[in-house]
Amino acid sequence: MEEKFNKISAVKIDNTDEKIINELIENAKTPLRTLAKKLNISFVTVMNRIKRLEALGVIENYTAKINYDKLGYGVSVVIDVRISKGKLFELENKIAKSNNVYIVYDTTGDFDAVIIGKFKSTASMDHFLKSIQKYPFVERTHTKLVLNTIKESPIKLQ
């Protein structure tokens, strides 16, 4: 089966779009009128720009930033996975379905994928790790326990 890759082409945006995006990164619930006043542009301009950015796929979703530690998810791990025999995307997609998986990256280097997960206990992390190690075509994993999170946030545009 032939894998299909997403081609991503850069969307052209201007300084006003960047300012709108950065404000939404800071607080996606900011009322459009407040945003317009802060950026010194009209409400209609803000509304049209956001609609355009959504249509272009630049803005994909609006979400809350959750403090997982306060909800008991105090165990964060980075798991490197080596996958054999051309089953990379199949296994990455399977792993991505886990509720504890925060991020799945397809990478270069000694490992094929990087998984970032959040767990309530080392026992639940261990159970997850042992379950993915049983998947066919998983050759090896390398797990790193995150001791402290220094930064975990969207990047602002420059």
Order of alpha helices (4+ residues) and beta strands (2+ residues): alpha-alpha-alpha-beta-alpha-beta-beta-alpha-beta
